[in-house]
């Protein structure tokens, strides 16, 4: 039966294929023997191939081996996991942290514990699939509110049953639009209506805020009662997810979170490398500054040529083309010119909002950004997406 489904996806220009690379994450990658400029990675600070992280990971393998052996409550916690959690708690200015095998596993393991039978969840319509799936796994009633619509959310909160346990969920930086959640308004609503606010800051960690501590720092809402989830697989350049918050919450998750309890711990080398990455973010602020210089360079170039952009406020720079066929054709044409930018189509984004998702990193050079801008303009004009 899946053959018919695959054919239908192809007919609708929604079929995806995996690209096999012969190079590490970075501005230049090797694809089918071709050297190509990549503007698709979430490795915003260029740490995934950093020599220091590789060195630390190799040392951890020599000392602790490749695999962790079992879940941490079965065979014990290896020192790299413990040290990473201490570093993450300090980095996010919280009491404690707990790491998971992925950001997806973090959300699946946390949300059902924060919202139970009789509870109520309100989540932004553009929340990541892992957040939506976590909501569905909970036994709470689940509602979505229009993207970043605080007026609508306020009405939902005002009309709920009095004293009903309520969880608000949002991303800090929305992964496909690149815009930010209005955290000041969200924290105010959470306090006013005695709701719990869960922030998925996967794309904000290491990126937003003066020192890269995330969207909480960007908005200056430190000290507010925000539960902070993040990932190690984007700006931190490794793999895994984490949750930070009060020590009582972390102890509760250790004892009850199914995706933590029943998963083998991540490789110790990943934990050691992630701790080194957190240190580098703080030790090398010029890396963060270079990311934002590159972001402004690309953003100004795209807007100057008339690209239809989202209200992005981050290094995620989506070019909206609406039609999945056009998005696919544009991506393929760019690849022929040596530029890799993926076409993002439903169900990843809503129907009618297909796009090219451009991302820049601290490792891109100004010349590489100019080369991409030239190619985007040429292809956009040839496909009549740009004038």
RAFENMO-V316262 format. One record per run of one state. SS is the DSSP state (a for helix, b for strand, c for the rest). FROM is the first residue (numbers start at 1). LEN is the number of residues. If there is no record, write none. Layout:
# RAFENMO-V316262
ss: [SS | SS]
from: [FROM | FROM]
len: [LEN | LEN]
This chain:
# RAFENMO-V316262
ss: [c | a | c | b | c | b | c | b | c | a | c | a | c | a | c | b | c | a | c | b | c | a | c | b | c | a | c | b | c | b | c | b | c | a | c | b | c | a | c | b | c | b | c | a | c | a | c | a | c | a | c | b | c | b | c | a | c | b | c | b | c | b | c | a | c]
from: [1 | 2 | 12 | 21 | 22 | 28 | 32 | 34 | 39 | 51 | 65 | 72 | 76 | 79 | 92 | 96 | 101 | 103 | 115 | 120 | 125 | 129 | 138 | 141 | 146 | 150 | 159 | 166 | 172 | 173 | 174 | 180 | 181 | 183 | 193 | 196 | 201 | 215 | 220 | 226 | 232 | 241 | 246 | 247 | 257 | 258 | 262 | 268 | 284 | 285 | 305 | 309 | 310 | 316 | 323 | 324 | 337 | 339 | 341 | 343 | 345 | 354 | 360 | 366 | 383]
len: [1 | 10 | 9 | 1 | 6 | 4 | 2 | 5 | 12 | 14 | 7 | 4 | 3 | 13 | 4 | 5 | 2 | 12 | 5 | 5 | 4 | 9 | 3 | 5 | 4 | 9 | 7 | 6 | 1 | 1 | 6 | 1 | 2 | 10 | 3 | 5 | 14 | 5 | 6 | 6 | 9 | 5 | 1 | 10 | 1 | 4 | 6 | 16 | 1 | 20 | 4 | 1 | 6 | 7 | 1 | 13 | 2 | 2 | 2 | 2 | 9 | 6 | 6 | 17 | 5]
